[in-house]
Amino acid sequence: MFMLKYIDFHSRGVSLSFGQEHMEYFRRRTAKEILRLRAD
């Protein structure tokens, strides 16, 4: 998950502003996005 977010932030030219404490949020958000794509 960290690498996905690192690439995401880097590709948008945004400085890293997250840490380990944010990973659970990113995991849940990514899972919801994937499930939404599968449903469409």
Contact map, one row per residue, 1 for C-alpha under 8 A:
1111100000000000000000100110000000000000
1111110000000000000000100000000000000000
1111111000000000000000000000000000000000
1111111100000000000000000000000000000000
1111111110000000000000000000000000000000
0111111111000001000000000000000000000000
0011111111100000000000000000000000000000
0001111111110000000000000000000000000000
0000111111111111000000000000000000000000
0000011111111111000000000000000000000000
0000001111111100000000000000000000000000
0000000111111100000000000000000000000000
0000000011111110000000000000000000000000
0000000011111111000000000000000000000000
0000000011001111100000000000000000000000
0000010011000111110000000000000000000000
0000000000000011111000000000000000000000
0000000000000001111111000000000000000000
0000000000000000111111100000000000000000
0000000000000000011111100000000000000000
0000000000000000011111110000000000000000
0000000000000000011111111100000000000000
1100000000000000001111111110000000000000
0000000000000000000011111111000000000000
0000000000000000000001111111100000000000
1000000000000000000001111111110000000000
1000000000000000000000111111111000000000
0000000000000000000000011111111100000000
0000000000000000000000001111111110000000
0000000000000000000000000111111111000000
0000000000000000000000000011111111100000
0000000000000000000000000001111111110000
0000000000000000000000000000111111111000
0000000000000000000000000000011111111100
0000000000000000000000000000001111111110
0000000000000000000000000000000111111111
0000000000000000000000000000000011111111
0000000000000000000000000000000001111111
0000000000000000000000000000000000111111
0000000000000000000000000000000000011111
